[in-house]
Amino acid sequence: MEKIMVAPSLLSANFADLKSDLEKINQSEADWLHLDIMDGVFVPNISFGFPVLKYVAELSEKPLDVHLMIVQPEKFIQEVKKLGAMMMNVHYEACPHLHRVIQQIKEAGMKAGVTLNPATPVSVLEDIITEVDMVLLMSVNPGFGGQKFIPNTFKKIEQLREMITRSGASALIEVDGGINPENAPLLQRAGADVLVAGSSVFKAPDMIKAIQELKYVE
């Protein structure tokens, strides 16, 4: 069986018992912990801020994959760094000076990721793909959990994989939204490296088993 990387999304956790959920993630075979920061401006919802994230960072034994769904994410590079984040992920649509932001993230000692909304074509990354450590393809519209997977994502993964190979880049491909055991193997075959899973992990009767089911592909 082959393995794919899994990054459970904290947005779907039980915040009334967050410590317990984080302990289960620590015990699991999850590779990263995915943190969605929303501002109610770039996306139509608000999630959690740095006081909560500081607590999460202290409890999590998994590398932190921080996804900023906010305007002007460059303002918070130092705050994300203080969390001890492994990856800081910003939206293409929120960064008119994307190259500069990527360089600032790397200078702060983190890996740099770029996220694309469902309607944004992968071709916009043609001139910067060799600079980024990861591309996150949103397979739902950002802002809310529990949405259905958008099938066009498969085509985008294939296009992005071709671009990465052709340019000699080393960027990972991460996919976020509507991930479940049925589409996980299809996403891996299309070229995905990392799957972000929220509801399918945190709402499962057995979180540790749910992560295993996503991770191991026949």
C-alpha positions as CSV (number, residue, x, y, z in Angstrom):
1,M,0.0,0.0,0.0
2,E,1.2,3.5,-0.8
3,K,0.9,6.4,1.6
4,I,-0.2,10.0,1.1
5,M,0.3,12.8,3.6
6,V,-2.7,13.8,5.6
7,A,-3.2,17.2,7.4
8,P,-6.3,17.2,9.6
9,S,-8.0,20.6,9.6
10,L,-8.6,22.1,13.1
11,L,-11.6,24.0,11.8
12,S,-13.7,20.9,12.2
13,A,-12.5,20.1,15.7
14,N,-14.6,20.1,18.9
15,F,-13.6,23.4,20.5
16,A,-15.3,22.5,23.7
17,D,-12.8,19.6,24.1
18,L,-9.9,20.8,21.9
19,K,-7.2,19.3,24.1
20,S,-8.7,15.8,23.7
21,D,-8.9,16.2,19.9
22,L,-5.3,17.4,19.6
23,E,-4.2,14.4,21.7
24,K,-5.8,12.1,19.3
25,I,-4.1,13.8,16.3
26,N,-0.8,13.5,18.2
27,Q,-1.4,9.8,18.6
28,S,-2.4,9.3,14.9
29,E,-0.4,9.0,11.7
30,A,-1.3,12.5,10.6
31,D,1.6,14.3,9.0
32,W,0.7,17.9,9.7
33,L,-2.0,19.9,11.5
34,H,-3.8,22.3,9.2
35,L,-4.9,25.7,10.6
36,D,-7.4,27.9,8.7
37,I,-7.3,31.5,9.7
38,M,-10.3,33.5,8.4
39,D,-10.9,37.2,8.7
40,G,-14.5,37.6,7.5
41,V,-13.3,39.9,4.7
42,F,-11.4,37.7,2.2
43,V,-13.8,34.8,3.1
44,P,-17.3,35.2,4.5
45,N,-16.5,33.7,7.9
46,I,-14.3,34.2,10.9
47,S,-12.4,31.3,12.5
48,F,-9.8,31.7,15.3
49,G,-7.0,34.1,16.0
50,F,-3.5,33.9,17.5
51,P,-4.5,33.5,21.2
52,V,-6.2,30.2,20.3
53,L,-3.4,29.2,17.9
54,K,-0.7,29.8,20.6
55,Y,-2.5,27.2,22.8
56,V,-2.8,24.8,19.8
57,A,0.9,25.2,19.0
58,E,1.8,24.3,22.6
59,L,-0.3,21.1,22.5
60,S,0.4,19.9,18.9
61,E,3.2,17.5,18.2
62,K,2.6,17.7,14.5
63,P,4.1,20.4,12.2
64,L,1.8,23.3,11.7
65,D,0.5,24.0,8.2
66,V,-1.0,27.6,8.6
67,H,-3.4,28.6,5.9
68,L,-4.2,32.4,5.9
69,M,-7.6,33.1,4.3
70,I,-7.2,36.8,4.9
71,V,-6.4,40.1,3.3
72,Q,-2.8,41.4,3.6
73,P,-1.4,38.1,5.1
74,E,2.1,39.5,5.0
75,K,1.2,41.6,8.1
76,F,1.2,38.4,10.2
77,I,4.4,36.7,9.0
78,Q,6.2,37.3,12.3
79,E,3.1,36.1,14.4
80,V,2.9,32.9,12.3
81,K,6.7,32.4,12.8
82,K,6.3,32.8,16.6
83,L,3.8,29.9,16.6
84,G,6.7,27.7,15.3
85,A,4.8,27.1,12.0
86,M,6.4,24.8,9.4
87,M,4.4,26.2,6.5
88,M,2.8,29.6,5.9
89,N,0.2,29.4,3.1
90,V,-1.2,32.6,1.5
91,H,-3.8,33.1,-1.2
92,Y,-2.8,34.1,-4.7
93,E,-6.0,36.2,-4.8
94,A,-5.0,38.2,-1.7
95,C,-1.4,39.0,-2.6
96,P,-0.8,41.5,-5.5
97,H,2.9,41.3,-4.7
98,L,3.1,37.5,-4.3
99,H,6.8,37.1,-5.1
100,R,7.7,39.5,-2.3
101,V,5.5,37.8,0.2
102,I,6.9,34.4,-0.6
103,Q,10.4,35.7,-0.1
104,Q,9.4,37.3,3.3
105,I,8.0,34.0,4.5
106,K,11.2,32.2,3.6
107,E,13.3,34.8,5.2
108,A,11.4,34.3,8.4
109,G,12.5,30.6,8.3
110,M,9.2,29.0,7.2
111,K,8.2,27.1,4.0
112,A,6.1,29.1,1.6
113,G,2.8,27.9,0.2
114,V,0.4,29.5,-2.2
115,T,-3.4,28.7,-2.3
116,L,-5.7,28.9,-5.3
117,N,-9.4,29.3,-5.1
118,P,-11.6,26.9,-7.3
119,A,-12.1,29.6,-10.0
120,T,-8.4,30.5,-10.2
121,P,-6.4,28.6,-12.9
122,V,-3.1,27.0,-12.1
123,S,-1.5,28.9,-15.0
124,V,-1.2,32.0,-12.8
125,L,1.7,30.3,-11.0
126,E,3.7,29.7,-14.2
127,D,6.3,32.4,-13.3
128,I,6.6,31.6,-9.6
129,I,6.2,27.8,-9.3
130,T,10.0,27.3,-8.8
131,E,9.9,29.6,-5.8
132,V,7.1,28.0,-3.7
133,D,7.4,24.9,-1.5
134,M,3.7,24.0,-1.9
135,V,0.5,24.8,-3.8
136,L,-2.8,24.3,-2.1
137,L,-5.7,23.8,-4.4
138,M,-9.1,24.5,-2.8
139,S,-11.5,21.8,-3.9
140,V,-14.4,23.8,-2.2
141,N,-15.0,27.5,-1.9
142,P,-13.1,28.7,1.1
143,G,-14.8,29.9,4.2
144,F,-17.0,27.0,5.4
145,G,-16.5,23.4,6.3
146,G,-18.6,20.4,5.1
147,Q,-18.9,21.5,1.4
148,K,-19.0,19.0,-1.5
149,F,-15.8,18.4,-3.4
150,I,-15.6,20.2,-6.8
151,P,-14.7,17.6,-9.5
152,N,-12.7,20.0,-11.7
153,T,-10.0,19.8,-9.0
154,F,-8.8,16.6,-10.6
155,K,-8.0,18.4,-13.9
156,K,-6.2,21.2,-11.9
157,I,-4.0,18.7,-10.1
158,E,-3.0,17.1,-13.4
159,Q,-2.2,20.6,-14.9
160,L,-0.2,21.6,-11.8
161,R,1.7,18.3,-11.7
162,E,2.7,18.8,-15.4
163,M,3.8,22.4,-14.7
164,I,5.9,21.3,-11.7
165,T,7.6,18.5,-13.7
166,R,8.2,20.7,-16.8
167,S,9.7,23.5,-14.8
168,G,11.9,21.3,-12.5
169,A,10.1,22.7,-9.5
170,S,9.8,20.7,-6.2
171,A,6.5,22.1,-4.9
172,L,4.1,19.7,-3.2
173,I,0.5,19.7,-4.2
174,E,-2.0,19.9,-1.3
175,V,-5.8,19.6,-1.7
176,D,-8.4,21.0,0.7
177,G,-12.2,20.5,0.8
178,G,-14.6,17.6,0.7
179,I,-11.9,15.0,1.1
180,N,-13.0,11.5,2.1
181,P,-11.9,7.8,1.7
182,E,-13.6,7.6,-1.6
183,N,-11.9,10.4,-3.4
184,A,-8.5,10.2,-1.5
185,P,-7.0,7.5,-3.8
186,L,-8.3,9.3,-6.9
187,L,-6.6,12.5,-5.8
188,Q,-3.3,10.7,-5.1
189,R,-3.4,9.1,-8.6
190,A,-4.0,12.5,-10.1
191,G,-0.8,13.8,-8.5
192,A,-1.7,15.1,-5.0
193,D,0.9,14.9,-2.2
194,V,-1.1,16.1,0.8
195,L,-4.8,15.9,1.7
196,V,-6.4,18.3,4.1
197,A,-9.3,16.6,5.9
198,G,-11.7,18.3,8.3
199,S,-15.1,16.7,8.8
200,S,-14.0,13.2,7.6
201,V,-11.5,13.1,10.4
202,F,-13.0,15.1,13.3
203,K,-16.6,13.9,12.9
204,A,-15.5,10.3,12.5
205,P,-16.3,7.8,15.4
206,D,-12.6,6.9,15.4
207,M,-10.3,9.8,14.4
208,I,-7.1,7.7,14.3
209,K,-8.7,5.1,12.1
210,A,-10.2,7.8,9.8
211,I,-6.7,9.2,9.2
212,Q,-5.4,5.7,8.4
213,E,-8.2,5.2,5.9
214,L,-7.2,8.4,4.1
215,K,-3.5,7.8,4.3
216,Y,-3.1,4.3,3.0
217,V,-4.1,3.7,-0.7
218,E,-4.4,0.3,-2.2
